Amino acid sequence: MSVKEILFPTPIATKGLAGFPDALHDVTEARRVVEAMRLPVVRSRHAWLDVANLLMLAQASPYPVSIEVAQTALSRAVAAERRELRALPSEDSWVIAA
């Protein structure tokens, strides 16, 4: 028995995030990627755990409201990680001239 695709109303752009495809289109794909790429990482924030739980809930009860809540949480976690990546200093600034 295959898992039915539960599509997000609009895909979530994740281009540039390590281990993620360019976009996430459905709950199953998003859950798989979040569980594989963010939950095992020590630096993961609680937001990724919340996302994983909400994606599991959306799979268990695929009502539009569950899907939208999971999509919103995922979008916010992606946006927060992008802000962190932009805030990191360039490694070039640590180069010492010889």
Z-matrix of the N, CA and C atoms (Angstrom, degrees):
N
C 1 1.452
C 2 1.529 1 108.98
N 3 1.295 2 116.77 1 125.10
C 4 1.462 3 120.63 2 -179.51
C 5 1.527 4 110.05 3 -90.17
N 6 1.315 5 114.21 4 152.72
C 7 1.459 6 120.44 5 178.20
C 8 1.524 7 108.24 6 -78.49
N 9 1.339 8 115.88 7 130.76
C 10 1.460 9 120.81 8 178.85
C 11 1.526 10 109.58 9 -69.21
N 12 1.318 11 116.09 10 137.26
C 13 1.466 12 120.37 11 176.82
C 14 1.521 13 109.75 12 -68.34
N 15 1.307 14 115.43 13 129.91
C 16 1.459 15 121.40 14 175.02
C 17 1.523 16 105.45 15 -115.03
N 18 1.316 17 115.71 16 98.96
C 19 1.462 18 121.39 17 -173.82
C 20 1.523 19 111.98 18 -79.84
N 21 1.332 20 115.39 19 144.58
C 22 1.456 21 120.68 20 170.59
C 23 1.528 22 107.25 21 -74.99
N 24 1.345 23 118.21 22 149.24
C 25 1.469 24 119.79 23 177.05
C 26 1.533 25 112.15 24 -55.71
N 27 1.334 26 116.59 25 -38.59
C 28 1.467 27 121.49 26 174.10
C 29 1.524 28 107.53 27 -136.12
N 30 1.330 29 117.96 28 141.63
C 31 1.470 30 120.17 29 178.96
C 32 1.532 31 111.01 30 -61.96
N 33 1.320 32 115.81 31 152.04
C 34 1.462 33 121.80 32 178.74
C 35 1.522 34 107.95 33 -102.20
N 36 1.314 35 116.21 34 118.41
C 37 1.467 36 121.07 35 -179.25
C 38 1.523 37 109.51 36 -72.09
N 39 1.324 38 116.33 37 125.08
C 40 1.469 39 121.46 38 179.76
C 41 1.523 40 111.17 39 -129.35
N 42 1.320 41 115.98 40 16.63
C 43 1.468 42 120.47 41 -178.85
C 44 1.526 43 110.09 42 -57.68
N 45 1.318 44 115.61 43 132.31
C 46 1.451 45 121.00 44 178.11
C 47 1.519 46 114.61 45 96.32
N 48 1.335 47 118.02 46 -12.25
C 49 1.459 48 119.82 47 177.19
C 50 1.526 49 108.77 48 -86.62
N 51 1.308 50 116.83 49 128.72
C 52 1.464 51 121.85 50 -176.64
C 53 1.523 52 111.43 51 -56.66
N 54 1.329 53 115.43 52 127.29
C 55 1.452 54 121.71 53 176.77
C 56 1.512 55 115.50 54 84.31
N 57 1.320 56 117.41 55 -3.97
C 58 1.460 57 121.22 56 -179.10
C 59 1.522 58 110.02 57 -101.46
N 60 1.347 59 117.43 58 149.99
C 61 1.465 60 119.00 59 170.42
C 62 1.533 61 108.79 60 -71.88
N 63 1.314 62 117.34 61 177.95
C 64 1.470 63 120.41 62 -179.42
C 65 1.527 64 112.65 63 -65.46
N 66 1.339 65 116.27 64 -28.82
C 67 1.463 66 120.77 65 179.29
C 68 1.523 67 109.23 66 -153.93
N 69 1.325 68 115.25 67 151.75
C 70 1.461 69 121.38 68 175.42
C 71 1.522 70 107.61 69 -109.96
N 72 1.339 71 115.45 70 127.96
C 73 1.458 72 120.51 71 -173.89
C 74 1.522 73 113.74 72 -106.61
N 75 1.344 74 116.89 73 -25.70
C 76 1.458 75 117.92 74 -176.35
C 77 1.525 76 111.74 75 -141.04
N 78 1.324 77 114.81 76 165.03
C 79 1.457 78 122.61 77 -174.89
C 80 1.525 79 111.67 78 -62.57
N 81 1.325 80 117.59 79 -44.63
C 82 1.464 81 121.20 80 -177.46
C 83 1.520 82 111.55 81 -61.96
N 84 1.320 83 116.70 82 -46.78
C 85 1.466 84 121.39 83 178.55
C 86 1.532 85 110.23 84 -61.90
N 87 1.323 86 116.58 85 -45.22
C 88 1.463 87 120.87 86 -178.96
C 89 1.524 88 110.87 87 -62.47
N 90 1.318 89 116.89 88 -43.83
C 91 1.468 90 120.33 89 -179.94
C 92 1.525 91 110.49 90 -62.46
N 93 1.323 92 117.11 91 -44.34
C 94 1.464 93 121.69 92 -179.55
C 95 1.529 94 110.61 93 -59.69
N 96 1.321 95 116.52 94 -46.68
C 97 1.465 96 120.54 95 -177.85
C 98 1.529 97 111.37 96 -67.98
N 99 1.321 98 117.56 97 -44.52
C 100 1.468 99 120.86 98 -179.63
C 101 1.527 100 110.29 99 -62.26
N 102 1.334 101 117.01 100 -44.91
C 103 1.467 102 119.81 101 -179.66
C 104 1.524 103 111.59 102 -65.17
N 105 1.313 104 117.38 103 -37.03
C 106 1.467 105 120.48 104 -177.97
C 107 1.525 106 112.90 105 -78.84
N 108 1.324 107 117.32 106 -38.69
C 109 1.463 108 120.30 107 -169.36
C 110 1.531 109 115.04 108 -101.91
N 111 1.330 110 118.64 109 -21.61
C 112 1.459 111 118.27 110 -174.64
C 113 1.528 112 113.91 111 -117.94
N 114 1.314 113 119.20 112 -36.73
C 115 1.461 114 119.18 113 -176.49
C 116 1.525 115 113.21 114 -65.98
N 117 1.343 116 119.87 115 -38.85
C 118 1.466 117 118.44 116 -179.02
C 119 1.529 118 114.39 117 -74.58
N 120 1.300 119 117.72 118 -13.49
C 121 1.459 120 120.95 119 -173.94
C 122 1.526 121 109.99 120 -80.33
N 123 1.312 122 116.01 121 131.40
C 124 1.460 123 121.17 122 -177.94
C 125 1.524 124 111.77 123 -59.11
N 126 1.313 125 117.56 124 -35.78
C 127 1.462 126 120.05 125 -175.97
C 128 1.524 127 113.47 126 -78.29
N 129 1.324 128 117.32 127 -2.61
C 130 1.462 129 119.89 128 -179.68
C 131 1.524 130 110.45 129 -58.81
N 132 1.302 131 114.59 130 138.04
C 133 1.456 132 120.27 131 177.11
C 134 1.520 133 109.28 132 -92.61
N 135 1.317 134 115.49 133 167.41
C 136 1.465 135 119.91 134 -179.33
C 137 1.520 136 111.61 135 -59.68
N 138 1.315 137 117.76 136 -23.10
C 139 1.468 138 120.71 137 179.95
C 140 1.526 139 110.95 138 -58.19
N 141 1.342 140 117.49 139 -38.80
C 142 1.469 141 119.77 140 -179.74
C 143 1.527 142 111.32 141 -69.61
N 144 1.330 143 118.12 142 -34.00
C 145 1.461 144 120.84 143 175.60
C 146 1.524 145 109.58 144 -66.63
N 147 1.325 146 117.03 145 -42.21
C 148 1.465 147 120.92 146 175.77
C 149 1.524 148 110.71 147 -59.23
N 150 1.329 149 116.75 148 -43.67
C 151 1.469 150 121.16 149 179.28
C 152 1.523 151 109.91 150 -60.52
N 153 1.324 152 117.28 151 -47.50
C 154 1.469 153 120.88 152 -179.38
C 155 1.528 154 110.80 153 -58.84
N 156 1.324 155 117.00 154 -43.59
C 157 1.466 156 120.63 155 179.45
C 158 1.527 157 111.80 156 -65.35
N 159 1.321 158 116.89 157 -41.53
C 160 1.468 159 120.10 158 -179.78
C 161 1.527 160 111.77 159 -69.58
N 162 1.339 161 117.60 160 -34.16
C 163 1.467 162 120.35 161 175.90
C 164 1.527 163 110.40 162 -66.73
N 165 1.339 164 116.95 163 -39.07
C 166 1.460 165 120.58 164 177.46
C 167 1.531 166 109.93 165 -63.94
N 168 1.318 167 117.15 166 -41.78
C 169 1.461 168 121.47 167 177.58
C 170 1.529 169 110.78 168 -62.96
N 171 1.327 170 117.08 169 -41.53
C 172 1.470 171 120.77 170 179.36
C 173 1.527 172 111.08 171 -64.89
N 174 1.337 173 117.06 172 -33.51
C 175 1.464 174 119.64 173 176.31
C 176 1.522 175 110.65 174 -70.44
N 177 1.326 176 116.97 175 -39.66
C 178 1.459 177 121.27 176 -177.45
C 179 1.523 178 112.13 177 -71.93
N 180 1.314 179 117.21 178 -37.56
C 181 1.468 180 121.16 179 179.35
C 182 1.520 181 108.44 180 -133.59
N 183 1.334 182 115.84 181 85.54
C 184 1.472 183 120.12 182 -172.54
C 185 1.532 184 114.62 183 -74.99
N 186 1.313 185 115.57 184 54.27
C 187 1.455 186 119.82 185 174.48
C 188 1.523 187 108.44 186 -84.27
N 189 1.315 188 117.56 187 150.02
C 190 1.469 189 119.72 188 -178.51
C 191 1.530 190 113.72 189 -51.97
N 192 1.319 191 117.83 190 -39.46
C 193 1.468 192 119.63 191 -178.04
C 194 1.528 193 110.79 192 -66.08
N 195 1.329 194 118.40 193 -38.50
C 196 1.473 195 121.47 194 178.38
C 197 1.519 196 110.83 195 -65.19
N 198 1.315 197 115.70 196 -40.87
C 199 1.464 198 121.01 197 -179.91
C 200 1.526 199 110.30 198 -66.47
N 201 1.336 200 116.90 199 -43.24
C 202 1.466 201 120.63 200 -179.79
C 203 1.528 202 112.01 201 -65.67
N 204 1.326 203 117.19 202 -39.28
C 205 1.466 204 120.54 203 178.91
C 206 1.526 205 109.89 204 -64.69
N 207 1.343 206 117.12 205 -43.66
C 208 1.467 207 120.93 206 178.04
C 209 1.525 208 110.75 207 -63.62
N 210 1.326 209 116.49 208 -41.70
C 211 1.464 210 120.61 209 179.49
C 212 1.527 211 110.86 210 -63.18
N 213 1.311 212 117.31 211 -43.00
C 214 1.465 213 121.23 212 179.47
C 215 1.526 214 111.10 213 -63.12
N 216 1.329 215 116.62 214 -44.47
C 217 1.470 216 120.12 215 179.18
C 218 1.521 217 111.06 216 -63.13
N 219 1.331 218 116.67 217 -41.47
C 220 1.464 219 120.84 218 178.94
C 221 1.526 220 110.68 219 -65.00
N 222 1.312 221 117.06 220 -44.21
C 223 1.468 222 120.83 221 178.66
C 224 1.527 223 111.37 222 -60.27
N 225 1.327 224 116.91 223 -41.57
C 226 1.469 225 120.62 224 179.69
C 227 1.526 226 111.70 225 -67.46
N 228 1.332 227 117.32 226 -39.65
C 229 1.468 228 120.41 227 179.00
C 230 1.526 229 110.66 228 -65.88
N 231 1.331 230 116.28 229 -40.76
C 232 1.468 231 120.88 230 177.67
C 233 1.529 232 109.64 231 -63.15
N 234 1.331 233 116.80 232 -45.84
C 235 1.472 234 120.50 233 -179.74
C 236 1.529 235 111.05 234 -62.61
N 237 1.323 236 117.58 235 -40.89
C 238 1.466 237 120.78 236 179.39
C 239 1.520 238 110.91 237 -64.29
N 240 1.331 239 116.86 238 -40.52
C 241 1.462 240 119.34 239 179.05
C 242 1.526 241 110.94 240 -67.28
N 243 1.312 242 117.38 241 -37.69
C 244 1.468 243 120.00 242 177.09
C 245 1.529 244 110.74 243 -62.85
N 246 1.338 245 116.32 244 -41.09
C 247 1.472 246 119.50 245 177.85
C 248 1.523 247 110.25 246 -61.85
N 249 1.332 248 117.40 247 -40.83
C 250 1.465 249 121.13 248 178.11
C 251 1.518 250 110.76 249 -62.31
N 252 1.329 251 117.01 250 -43.38
C 253 1.461 252 120.58 251 -178.63
C 254 1.524 253 110.91 252 -63.86
N 255 1.331 254 116.95 253 -38.26
C 256 1.468 255 120.06 254 178.80
C 257 1.522 256 111.01 255 -70.40
N 258 1.326 257 117.03 256 -28.31
C 259 1.462 258 120.87 257 -177.11
C 260 1.525 259 112.58 258 -79.68
N 261 1.328 260 117.38 259 -17.38
C 262 1.461 261 119.90 260 -179.81
C 263 1.519 262 110.03 261 -68.11
N 264 1.319 263 117.21 262 136.94
C 265 1.467 264 118.97 263 178.94
C 266 1.521 265 110.63 264 -69.94
N 267 1.289 266 115.09 265 150.41
C 268 1.459 267 120.72 266 176.38
C 269 1.513 268 108.83 267 -67.17
N 270 1.320 269 116.31 268 144.31
C 271 1.464 270 119.85 269 177.77
C 272 1.525 271 110.71 270 -66.67
N 273 1.325 272 116.99 271 -21.05
C 274 1.462 273 120.80 272 179.20
C 275 1.529 274 111.89 273 -60.67
N 276 1.321 275 116.94 274 -30.74
C 277 1.458 276 119.34 275 -177.84
C 278 1.527 277 111.95 276 -70.63
N 279 1.316 278 117.44 277 -14.75
C 280 1.461 279 121.28 278 -178.82
C 281 1.528 280 112.39 279 -95.59
N 282 1.306 281 116.68 280 -1.53
C 283 1.460 282 120.18 281 179.92
C 284 1.527 283 109.00 282 -75.05
N 285 1.310 284 115.65 283 130.21
C 286 1.465 285 120.65 284 179.23
C 287 1.523 286 108.22 285 -100.80
N 288 1.307 287 115.28 286 127.26
C 289 1.470 288 119.44 287 179.99
C 290 1.523 289 109.39 288 -69.18
N 291 1.323 290 115.78 289 137.47
C 292 1.477 291 119.91 290 -179.34
C 293 1.503 292 110.88 291 -88.03
